[in-house]
C-alpha cells in the first residue's frame, strides 16, 4: 500500500466540552469483533486525476450514504499511516443521525488467500465520540486529526 493516498472528511458537532466527532467502524469479518483501532474518519483513495477535497466529499457520501453538510471546511492536514498510506483530512461542522448511515459495498477476499470473494460494507456502523473516546478507537495515526480539530476549535 505504500504510496497510496486517501482523503477524508471528519464531521463534528458541538463546542467546548460538548464537542463530538463522527467515526465509521470498518466493515467486514476482520473488523467485526474489534473496537480499538477499528474506527476511522470516512475516507478513501484518490488518484492523480482527482482533487483530494473532491475525493473527501465523494467518500463521505459513499461511506455514510449522505452528502457532506454545507459549511466551511477546516484543513486538518495529513498523516502517514503505518501502512505507508498518506491520509489528508478536513473537518466540517454538522449533524448526522447514525441510524441513517448506509455505506457502499466493497468486495474483499475472505478468508485471506482463499480465492473466495465476498461483499461487505466499507463502514458497518457510525457513532459520535467525544475526543478522548475517539482517540481510543480510531486508527492510531488518525488520532492526530482529532487533536488538530480540538486545537483549532480552541478546546
Backbone as a printed PyTorch tensor [residue, N CA C, xyz], in Angstrom:
tensor([[[  0.8100,  -1.2050,   0.0000],
         [  0.0000,   0.0000,   0.0000],
         [  0.8480,   1.2620,   0.0000]],

        [[  2.1290,   1.1520,   0.1620],
         [  2.9900,   2.3320,   0.2200],
         [  2.7470,   3.2030,  -1.0060]],

        [[  2.6710,   4.5130,  -0.7760],
         [  2.4710,   5.4490,  -1.8600],
         [  1.0170,   5.7800,  -2.1500]],

        [[  0.0770,   5.0620,  -1.5790],
         [ -1.3410,   5.3490,  -1.8070],
         [ -1.7410,   6.5840,  -1.0030]],

        [[ -2.7830,   7.2460,  -1.5180],
         [ -3.2710,   8.4590,  -0.8670],
         [ -4.7760,   8.3620,  -0.6560]],

        [[ -5.2160,   8.8090,   0.5170],
         [ -6.6430,   8.8620,   0.8370],
         [ -7.0010,  10.2600,   1.3020]],

        [[ -8.2680,  10.6120,   1.1120],
         [ -8.7870,  11.8970,   1.5750],
         [-10.0700,  11.6390,   2.3320]],

        [[-10.2830,  12.4060,   3.4000],
         [-11.4710,  12.1990,   4.2090],
         [-12.0250,  13.4760,   4.8030]],

        [[-13.2050,  13.3300,   5.3720],
         [-13.9140,  14.4540,   5.9750],
         [-14.4150,  14.0290,   7.3500]],

        [[-13.9680,  14.7500,   8.3730],
         [-14.3370,  14.4800,   9.7630],
         [-15.4840,  15.4150,  10.1520]],

        [[-16.6430,  14.8330,  10.4060],
         [-17.7980,  15.6060,  10.8190],
         [-17.7350,  15.8200,  12.3260]],

        [[-18.0460,  17.0420,  12.7560],
         [-18.0770,  17.3160,  14.1940],
         [-19.3090,  18.1370,  14.5280]],

        [[-19.6910,  18.0540,  15.7990],
         [-20.8170,  18.8470,  16.2950],
         [-20.4950,  19.2960,  17.7130]],

        [[-21.0920,  20.4110,  18.0990],
         [-20.8980,  20.9240,  19.4510],
         [-19.6300,  21.7520,  19.5860]],

        [[-19.4610,  22.2660,  20.7800],
         [-18.2990,  23.1070,  21.1050],
         [-17.8620,  22.8050,  22.5210]],

        [[-16.6570,  23.2430,  22.8530],
         [-16.1620,  23.1010,  24.2140],
         [-16.1800,  21.6630,  24.6840]],

        [[-16.6830,  21.4560,  25.8930],
         [-16.7360,  20.1180,  26.4710],
         [-17.7670,  19.2220,  25.7850]],

        [[-18.6080,  19.8150,  24.9370],
         [-19.6560,  19.0470,  24.2690],
         [-19.2890,  18.6280,  22.8430]],

        [[-18.0680,  18.9170,  22.3800],
         [-17.6980,  18.5720,  21.0050],
         [-17.6360,  17.0510,  20.8360]],

        [[-18.1460,  16.5870,  19.6870],
         [-18.1140,  15.1780,  19.3280],
         [-17.6950,  15.0660,  17.8640]],

        [[-17.0760,  13.9420,  17.5210],
         [-16.6970,  13.6630,  16.1410],
         [-17.3760,  12.3820,  15.6920]],

        [[-17.6750,  12.2980,  14.4040],
         [-18.3170,  11.1240,  13.8410],
         [-17.2600,  10.2260,  13.1990]],

        [[-17.2080,   8.9790,  13.6510],
         [-16.2850,   7.9940,  13.0930],
         [-17.0710,   6.8160,  12.5390]],

        [[-16.4640,   6.1550,  11.5610],
         [-17.0660,   4.9550,  10.9910],
         [-16.2850,   3.7180,  11.4070]],

        [[-17.0030,   2.6490,  11.7370],
         [-16.3730,   1.3700,  12.0850],
         [-16.1680,   0.5880,  10.7880]],

        [[-14.9490,   0.1390,  10.5620],
         [-14.6340,  -0.5520,   9.3220],
         [-15.4120,  -1.8550,   9.2190]],

        [[-15.9580,  -2.1060,   8.0400],
         [-16.7910,  -3.2690,   7.8140],
         [-16.0010,  -4.5190,   7.4730]],

        [[-16.6950,  -5.6340,   7.5220],
         [-16.1030,  -6.9080,   7.1400],
         [-15.7580,  -7.7740,   8.3210]],

        [[-15.5470,  -9.0610,   8.0560],
         [-15.3120, -10.0180,   9.1390],
         [-14.0300,  -9.7720,   9.9270]],

        [[-13.0000,  -9.2180,   9.3040],
         [-11.7570,  -8.9670,  10.0400],
         [-11.9790,  -7.9860,  11.1840]],

        [[-12.8160,  -6.9680,  10.9550],
         [-13.0330,  -5.9020,  11.9360],
         [-14.2380,  -6.1450,  12.8390]],

        [[-15.0310,  -7.1460,  12.5560],
         [-16.3280,  -7.3460,  13.2110],
         [-16.2680,  -7.3170,  14.7370]],

        [[-15.2640,  -7.9280,  15.3280],
         [-15.1950,  -8.0030,  16.7940],
         [-14.1320,  -7.0840,  17.3810]],

        [[-13.6230,  -6.1760,  16.5580],
         [-12.5900,  -5.2430,  17.0270],
         [-13.2240,  -3.8830,  17.3140]],

        [[-12.6560,  -3.1830,  18.2920],
         [-13.1240,  -1.8360,  18.6110],
         [-11.9480,  -0.8610,  18.5580]],

        [[-10.9720,  -1.0250,  19.4160],
         [ -9.8090,  -0.1240,  19.4150],
         [ -9.0670,  -0.2670,  18.0930]],

        [[ -8.8550,   0.8530,  17.4190],
         [ -8.1430,   0.8530,  16.1430],
         [ -8.9760,   0.4260,  14.9530]],

        [[-10.2730,   0.2030,  15.1560],
         [-11.1440,  -0.2650,  14.0750],
         [-12.0850,   0.8320,  13.5590]],

        [[-11.9180,   2.0380,  14.0450],
         [-12.7510,   3.1730,  13.6400],
         [-11.8920,   4.1300,  12.8260]],

        [[-12.5390,   4.8580,  11.9210],
         [-11.7910,   5.7180,  11.0050],
         [-12.6070,   6.9430,  10.6230]],

        [[-11.8950,   7.9730,  10.2010],
         [-12.5260,   9.0950,   9.5190],
         [-13.0750,   8.5310,   8.2020]],

        [[-14.2910,   8.8840,   7.7880],
         [-14.7550,   8.4420,   6.4680],
         [-13.8040,   8.9720,   5.3980]],

        [[-13.1590,   8.0650,   4.6920],
         [-12.1190,   8.4550,   3.7420],
         [-11.9740,   7.3990,   2.6730]],

        [[-11.2210,   7.7420,   1.6390],
         [-10.9580,   6.7750,   0.5880],
         [ -9.8540,   7.2460,  -0.3260]],

        [[ -9.3820,   6.3060,  -1.1180],
         [ -8.2670,   6.5850,  -2.0160],
         [ -8.6970,   7.4660,  -3.1780]],

        [[ -7.7240,   8.1980,  -3.6990],
         [ -7.9410,   9.0110,  -4.8920],
         [ -6.6880,   8.9170,  -5.7590]],

        [[ -6.8960,   9.1640,  -7.0330],
         [ -5.7890,   9.1100,  -7.9850],
         [ -5.3230,  10.4880,  -8.4010]],

        [[ -4.3790,  10.5170,  -9.3130],
         [ -3.7900,  11.7840,  -9.7670],
         [ -4.8040,  12.6560, -10.4960]],

        [[ -5.8810,  12.0550, -11.0130],
         [ -6.8750,  12.8040, -11.7670],
         [ -8.0110,  13.3620, -10.9030]],

        [[ -7.9310,  13.2070,  -9.5890],
         [ -8.9900,  13.6820,  -8.6990],
         [ -8.3990,  14.5730,  -7.6130]],

        [[ -9.0540,  15.6790,  -7.3660],
         [ -8.6390,  16.5720,  -6.2920],
         [ -8.9440,  15.9130,  -4.9490]],

        [[ -8.0370,  16.0080,  -3.9740],
         [ -8.2740,  15.3820,  -2.6690],
         [ -9.5750,  15.8260,  -2.0000]],

        [[ -9.8880,  17.0980,  -2.1090],
         [-11.1130,  17.6020,  -1.4760],
         [-12.3590,  16.9940,  -2.1160]],

        [[-12.3430,  16.8380,  -3.4340],
         [-13.4640,  16.1950,  -4.1340],
         [-13.5660,  14.7290,  -3.7100]],

        [[-12.4280,  14.0660,  -3.5460],
         [-12.4250,  12.6690,  -3.0990],
         [-12.9850,  12.5580,  -1.6860]],

        [[-12.6480,  13.5140,  -0.8190],
         [-13.1560,  13.5000,   0.5530],
         [-14.6840,  13.6070,   0.5610]],

        [[-15.2320,  14.4930,  -0.2650],
         [-16.6900,  14.6480,  -0.3470],
         [-17.3320,  13.3850,  -0.9130]],

        [[-16.7360,  12.8130,  -1.9450],
         [-17.2550,  11.5870,  -2.5550],
         [-17.2620,  10.4300,  -1.5530]],

        [[-16.1570,  10.2570,  -0.8550],
         [-16.0430,   9.1620,   0.1080],
         [-17.0130,   9.3250,   1.2730]],

        [[-17.1960,  10.5580,   1.7380],
         [-18.1620,  10.8280,   2.8100],
         [-19.5410,  10.3310,   2.3780]],

        [[-19.9470,  10.7070,   1.1560],
         [-21.2610,  10.3100,   0.6510],
         [-21.3560,   8.7970,   0.4600]],

        [[-20.3060,   8.1800,  -0.0690],
         [-20.3310,   6.7330,  -0.3030],
         [-20.3830,   5.9490,   1.0090]],

        [[-19.5870,   6.3540,   1.9760],
         [-19.4660,   5.5770,   3.2070],
         [-20.5740,   5.8420,   4.2130]],

        [[-21.1870,   7.0190,   4.1510],
         [-22.2270,   7.3470,   5.1240],
         [-23.6170,   7.4230,   4.5040]],

        [[-23.6950,   7.4340,   3.1660],
         [-24.9870,   7.4780,   2.4970],
         [-25.6470,   8.8320,   2.5250]],

        [[-24.8680,   9.8760,   2.7600],
         [-25.3920,  11.2320,   2.8530],
         [-24.3110,  12.1900,   2.3590]],

        [[-24.6950,  13.2330,   1.6140],
         [-23.6700,  14.1920,   1.1830],
         [-23.1320,  14.9770,   2.3750]],

        [[-21.9310,  15.5330,   2.2420],
         [-21.4060,  16.3630,   3.3280],
         [-22.3110,  17.5640,   3.5700]],

        [[-22.4050,  18.0080,   4.8110],
         [-23.2240,  19.1910,   5.0810],
         [-22.5580,  20.4430,   4.5080]],

        [[-23.3430,  21.4740,   4.2450],
         [-22.7500,  22.7200,   3.7890],
         [-21.9630,  23.3720,   4.9280]],

        [[-21.0770,  24.2400,   4.5760],
         [-20.3090,  24.9550,   5.5870],
         [-18.8340,  24.9260,   5.2610]],

        [[-18.0850,  25.7770,   5.9230],
         [-16.6470,  25.8360,   5.6460],
         [-15.9220,  24.5740,   6.1090]],

        [[-14.9400,  24.1910,   5.3230],
         [-14.1060,  23.0330,   5.6490],
         [-12.8280,  23.5240,   6.3100]],

        [[-12.4660,  22.9000,   7.3910],
         [-11.2510,  23.2090,   8.1350],
         [-10.1820,  22.1890,   7.7580]],

        [[ -9.0610,  22.6490,   7.2400],
         [ -7.9720,  21.7640,   6.8180],
         [ -7.2480,  21.2190,   8.0500]],

        [[ -7.2630,  19.8930,   8.2170],
         [ -6.5870,  19.2560,   9.3510],
         [ -5.2490,  18.6400,   8.9510]],

        [[ -4.8230,  18.8730,   7.7180],
         [ -3.5140,  18.4020,   7.2840],
         [ -3.5110,  16.9300,   6.9130]],

        [[ -2.3250,  16.3350,   7.0090],
         [ -2.1890,  14.9380,   6.6240],
         [ -1.3540,  14.1590,   7.6270]],

        [[ -1.5040,  12.8520,   7.5690],
         [ -0.7000,  11.9250,   8.3750],
         [ -0.2850,  10.7710,   7.4800]],

        [[  0.7490,  10.0720,   7.9040],
         [  1.1550,   8.8380,   7.2280],
         [  0.8330,   7.6800,   8.1690]],

        [[ -0.0030,   6.7590,   7.6770],
         [ -0.3660,   5.5990,   8.4700],
         [  0.7480,   4.5520,   8.4110]],

        [[  0.6880,   3.6060,   9.3300],
         [  1.7080,   2.5620,   9.4120],
         [  1.8790,   1.8250,   8.0820]],

        [[  0.7980,   1.7020,   7.3210],
         [  0.8390,   1.0170,   6.0240],
         [  1.6270,   1.7950,   4.9810]],

        [[  1.9200,   3.0600,   5.2740],
         [  2.5950,   3.9240,   4.3150],
         [  1.6380,   4.8420,   3.5750]],

        [[  0.3480,   4.6040,   3.7300],
         [ -0.6530,   5.4370,   3.0700],
         [ -0.6750,   6.8290,   3.7000]],

        [[ -0.7430,   7.8510,   2.8450],
         [ -0.8950,   9.2300,   3.2940],
         [ -2.3800,   9.5700,   3.2970]],

        [[ -2.8520,  10.1330,   4.4140],
         [ -4.2630,  10.4910,   4.5590],
         [ -4.3500,  11.9880,   4.8320]],

        [[ -5.1380,  12.6910,   4.0260],
         [ -5.3940,  14.1130,   4.2140],
         [ -6.8630,  14.2610,   4.6050]],

        [[ -7.1220,  15.1210,   5.6070],
         [ -8.4780,  15.2330,   6.1500],
         [ -8.8580,  16.6900,   6.3800]],

        [[-10.1240,  16.9530,   6.1560],
         [-10.7490,  18.2240,   6.5140],
         [-11.8190,  17.9300,   7.5480]],

        [[-12.2740,  18.9690,   8.2350],
         [-13.3800,  18.8310,   9.1820],
         [-14.4770,  19.8020,   8.7660]],

        [[-15.7160,  19.4110,   9.0210],
         [-16.8560,  20.2840,   8.7670],
         [-17.8590,  20.0710,   9.8950]],

        [[-18.5010,  21.1610,  10.2940],
         [-19.4960,  21.0730,  11.3570],
         [-20.8310,  20.6290,  10.7780]],

        [[-21.4960,  19.7430,  11.4750],
         [-22.7990,  19.2770,  11.0300],
         [-23.3160,  18.2030,  11.9580]],

        [[-24.4410,  17.6380,  11.5950],
         [-25.0330,  16.5850,  12.3960],
         [-25.5090,  15.4910,  11.4490]],

        [[-25.5200,  14.2770,  11.9250],
         [-25.9620,  13.1450,  11.1230],
         [-26.5330,  12.0970,  12.0720]],

        [[-27.7050,  11.6060,  11.7370],
         [-28.3220,  10.5340,  12.5120],
         [-27.6260,   9.2350,  12.1430]],

        [[-26.9010,   8.6390,  13.0850],
         [-26.1270,   7.4310,  12.7810],
         [-27.0180,   6.2550,  12.3790]],

        [[-28.2850,   6.2860,  12.7610],
         [-29.1980,   5.2140,  12.3620],
         [-29.4750,   5.2470,  10.8580]],

        [[-29.2150,   6.3900,  10.2240],
         [-29.4810,   6.5260,   8.7880],
         [-28.2760,   6.1680,   7.9160]],

        [[-27.1550,   5.8220,   8.5070],
         [-25.9360,   5.5390,   7.7480],
         [-26.1280,   4.2930,   6.8910]],

        [[-25.8370,   4.4260,   5.6040],
         [-25.8990,   3.3320,   4.6380],
         [-24.6460,   3.3930,   3.7810]],

        [[-23.7230,   2.4970,   4.0240],
         [-22.4440,   2.5070,   3.3240],
         [-22.5090,   1.7390,   2.0090]],

        [[-21.6270,   2.1180,   1.1080],
         [-21.4480,   1.3550,  -0.1200],
         [-20.7960,   0.0140,   0.2140]],

        [[-20.8580,  -0.9210,  -0.7220],
         [-20.2560,  -2.2370,  -0.5370],
         [-18.9340,  -2.3260,  -1.2960]],

        [[-18.0150,  -3.0930,  -0.7380],
         [-16.7460,  -3.3700,  -1.3990],
         [-16.5360,  -4.8780,  -1.4120]],

        [[-15.7890,  -5.3270,  -2.3890],
         [-15.5020,  -6.7570,  -2.4860],
         [-14.1380,  -7.0320,  -1.8830]],

        [[-14.0830,  -8.0670,  -1.0280],
         [-12.8180,  -8.4680,  -0.4100],
         [-12.6450,  -9.9730,  -0.5500]],

        [[-11.4250, -10.4210,  -0.3850],
         [-11.1610, -11.8530,  -0.3520],
         [-11.2600, -12.3080,   1.1060]],

        [[-12.1550, -13.2800,   1.3540],
         [-12.3110, -13.7750,   2.7190],
         [-12.6710, -15.2500,   2.7120]],

        [[-12.0030, -16.0380,   3.4880],
         [-10.8050, -15.7270,   4.2800],
         [ -9.6160, -15.3620,   3.3920]],

        [[ -8.6370, -14.6750,   3.9930],
         [ -7.4640, -14.2580,   3.2120],
         [ -6.8190, -15.4420,   2.4730]],

        [[ -6.3920, -15.1850,   1.2680],
         [ -5.7050, -16.1530,   0.3970],
         [ -6.5490, -17.3810,   0.0630]],

        [[ -7.8830, -17.2470,   0.1990],
         [ -8.7810, -18.3730,  -0.0830],
         [ -9.2700, -18.3690,  -1.5270]],

        [[ -9.1710, -17.2060,  -2.1720],
         [ -9.7230, -17.0700,  -3.5070],
         [-11.2220, -16.7760,  -3.5040]],

        [[-11.8480, -16.8430,  -2.3550],
         [-13.2890, -16.5750,  -2.2100],
         [-13.5170, -15.0790,  -2.0330]],

        [[-14.4450, -14.5020,  -2.7820],
         [-14.7400, -13.0660,  -2.7260],
         [-16.1110, -12.8530,  -2.0870]],

        [[-16.1820, -11.8880,  -1.1900],
         [-17.4660, -11.5270,  -0.5730],
         [-17.6190, -10.0100,  -0.6120]],

        [[-18.8550,  -9.5460,  -0.5370],
         [-19.1270,  -8.1100,  -0.4590],
         [-19.4290,  -7.7370,   0.9860]],

        [[-18.8140,  -6.6390,   1.4300],
         [-19.0400,  -6.1380,   2.7840],
         [-19.2020,  -4.6180,   2.7150]],

        [[-19.9030,  -4.0240,   3.6690],
         [-19.9730,  -2.5590,   3.6980],
         [-18.6140,  -1.9870,   4.1030]],

        [[-18.2380,  -0.8690,   3.4860],
         [-16.9780,  -0.2340,   3.8880],
         [-17.0390,   0.1920,   5.3440]],

        [[-18.1780,   0.7250,   5.7340],
         [-18.4380,   1.1420,   7.1140],
         [-19.6600,   0.3610,   7.5760]],

        [[-19.5400,  -0.4130,   8.6550],
         [-20.7110,  -1.1860,   9.0860],
         [-21.5690,  -0.4380,  10.1050]],

        [[-21.0110,   0.6190,  10.6770],
         [-21.7850,   1.4860,  11.5670],
         [-20.9870,   2.7670,  11.8100]],

        [[-21.6800,   3.7660,  12.3030],
         [-21.0340,   5.0290,  12.6410],
         [-21.4980,   5.4290,  14.0330]],

        [[-20.6750,   6.2370,  14.6940],
         [-21.0340,   6.6830,  16.0420],
         [-20.3500,   8.0170,  16.3240]],

        [[-20.9670,   8.7550,  17.2250],
         [-20.4100,  10.0150,  17.7120],
         [-19.5530,   9.7360,  18.9420]],

        [[-18.3830,  10.3570,  19.0050],
         [-17.4740,  10.1790,  20.1370],
         [-16.9420,  11.5260,  20.6090]],

        [[-16.7930,  11.6390,  21.9170],
         [-16.0480,  12.7700,  22.4710],
         [-14.5790,  12.5160,  22.1260]],

        [[-13.7520,  13.5590,  22.0700],
         [-12.3630,  13.3880,  21.6310],
         [-11.5770,  12.2980,  22.3600]],

        [[-11.6840,  12.2010,  23.6700],
         [-10.9180,  11.1830,  24.4100],
         [-11.3230,   9.7730,  23.9840]],

        [[-12.6120,   9.5500,  23.7920],
         [-13.0890,   8.2360,  23.3580],
         [-12.6910,   7.9630,  21.9080]],

        [[-12.7450,   8.9960,  21.0680],
         [-12.3470,   8.8400,  19.6680],
         [-10.8840,   8.4180,  19.5670]],

        [[-10.0190,   9.0400,  20.3630],
         [ -8.5900,   8.7000,  20.3230],
         [ -8.3340,   7.2340,  20.6730]],

        [[ -9.1620,   6.6470,  21.5210],
         [ -9.0010,   5.2410,  21.9130],
         [ -9.4460,   4.2810,  20.8180]],

        [[-10.3350,   4.7290,  19.9420],
         [-10.9360,   3.8190,  18.9620],
         [-10.4020,   3.9910,  17.5440]],

        [[ -9.9590,   5.1860,  17.2060],
         [ -9.5670,   5.4950,  15.8370],
         [ -8.2310,   4.8400,  15.4780]],

        [[ -8.0270,   4.5860,  14.1910],
         [ -6.7310,   4.1160,  13.6920],
         [ -5.6630,   5.0410,  14.2690]],

        [[ -4.5990,   4.4980,  14.8150],
         [ -3.6100,   5.2570,  15.5960],
         [ -3.1650,   6.5660,  14.9470]],

        [[ -2.7430,   6.5380,  13.7150],
         [ -2.2240,   7.7530,  13.0720],
         [ -3.3030,   8.8170,  12.9200]],

        [[ -4.5650,   8.3970,  12.7890],
         [ -5.6520,   9.3560,  12.5850],
         [ -6.0380,  10.1090,  13.8550]],

        [[ -5.5520,   9.6810,  15.0090],
         [ -5.8300,  10.4140,  16.2540],
         [ -5.3330,  11.8510,  16.1510]],

        [[ -4.3210,  12.0790,  15.3340],
         [ -3.8030,  13.4380,  15.1360],
         [ -4.8860,  14.3660,  14.5980]],

        [[ -5.7910,  13.8530,  13.7830],
         [ -6.8580,  14.6950,  13.2440],
         [ -7.8060,  15.1570,  14.3530]],

        [[ -8.1000,  14.3000,  15.2870],
         [ -8.9490,  14.6710,  16.4200],
         [ -8.2440,  15.7520,  17.2330]],

        [[ -6.9530,  15.5580,  17.5120],
         [ -6.1980,  16.5520,  18.2670],
         [ -6.1400,  17.8930,  17.5560]],

        [[ -5.9300,  17.8590,  16.2440],
         [ -5.8600,  19.1100,  15.4680],
         [ -7.2050,  19.8260,  15.4420]],

        [[ -8.2910,  19.0660,  15.3570],
         [ -9.6200,  19.6830,  15.3770],
         [ -9.8650,  20.3480,  16.7210]],

        [[ -9.5980,  19.6400,  17.7950],
         [ -9.8010,  20.2010,  19.1440],
         [ -8.9760,  21.4850,  19.3100]],

        [[ -7.7280,  21.4500,  18.8580],
         [ -6.8720,  22.6440,  18.9510],
         [ -7.4370,  23.8020,  18.1200]],

        [[ -7.9140,  23.5020,  16.9160],
         [ -8.4520,  24.5450,  16.0370],
         [ -9.7250,  25.1510,  16.6050]],

        [[-10.5010,  24.3510,  17.3290],
         [-11.7370,  24.8650,  17.9210],
         [-11.4630,  25.6010,  19.2290]],

        [[-10.1920,  25.5620,  19.6600],
         [ -9.8230,  26.2700,  20.8820],
         [-10.2570,  25.5710,  22.1420]],

        [[-10.3290,  24.2420,  22.0860],
         [-10.7870,  23.4810,  23.2570],
         [ -9.6450,  23.2690,  24.2170]]])
